[in-house]
Amino acid sequence: MDNLRFEDIEADGTVVFSLFLGPEFLHVGGSLHGGAATLILDQCTSLSIAPHAAPGYWEWTGGVTRTLSVTCLRAPPGHTTVKIRCKVISIGQTVVLVRGEIVSDDGKLVYDVLDHNKINVRLKPRAPGSKL
């Protein structure tokens, strides 16, 4: 995802990214592969938790996925740029729900929708001399 770009944070907290759908994301039919759509949305929804992070609160914004539900509505064409819009719907000490969408560059078409439920995993300090 070398060409993933942060675009904006909107007033309602929606985080917007853009991504060029190159051949690494496409299936043989030339449109976005459903597995690639899931990967893109997983990564972007996880990143969109970062504005909520604070010391002792969602420090590792990746957390651990609890559920991931993707609905593919239509196939985004390959070799185009799409927007990925992500919004934290609910966040607490332990659980967060983030909704993500892959939409056309102009925002008129919704291609894929994802609901991502994550569990907060607190970072543990490393033991002295630990390599992990």
GIDAMO-V359250 format. One record per backbone hydrogen bond with DSSP energy under -0.5 kcal/mol. NH is the residue of the N-H (numbers start at 1). CO is the residue of the C=O. If there is no record, write none. Layout:
nh=NH co=CO
nh=NH co=CO
This chain:
nh=4 co=1
nh=5 co=18
nh=7 co=16
nh=8 co=16
nh=10 co=14
nh=13 co=10
nh=15 co=86
nh=16 co=8
nh=17 co=84
nh=18 co=5
nh=19 co=82
nh=21 co=19
nh=21 co=80
nh=22 co=20
nh=25 co=22
nh=26 co=23
nh=27 co=31
nh=30 co=27
nh=32 co=76
nh=33 co=25
nh=37 co=33
nh=38 co=34
nh=39 co=35
nh=40 co=36
nh=41 co=37
nh=42 co=38
nh=43 co=39
nh=44 co=40
nh=45 co=41
nh=46 co=42
nh=47 co=43
nh=48 co=44
nh=49 co=46
nh=50 co=47
nh=52 co=49
nh=53 co=49
nh=53 co=50
nh=54 co=57
nh=57 co=54
nh=61 co=59
nh=63 co=60
nh=64 co=119
nh=66 co=117
nh=67 co=117
nh=69 co=115
nh=70 co=68
nh=71 co=113
nh=73 co=71
nh=73 co=111
nh=74 co=111
nh=76 co=74
nh=78 co=30
nh=79 co=21
nh=82 co=19
nh=83 co=103
nh=84 co=17
nh=85 co=83
nh=85 co=101
nh=86 co=15
nh=86 co=84
nh=87 co=99
nh=89 co=87
nh=89 co=97
nh=90 co=97
nh=92 co=95
nh=96 co=118
nh=97 co=90
nh=98 co=116
nh=99 co=87
nh=100 co=114
nh=101 co=85
nh=102 co=112
nh=103 co=83
nh=103 co=101
nh=104 co=109
nh=105 co=81
nh=107 co=104
nh=111 co=102
nh=111 co=109
nh=112 co=102
nh=113 co=71
nh=114 co=100
nh=115 co=69
nh=116 co=98
nh=116 co=114
nh=117 co=67
nh=117 co=115
nh=118 co=96
nh=118 co=116
nh=119 co=64
nh=120 co=94
nh=122 co=120
nh=130 co=127
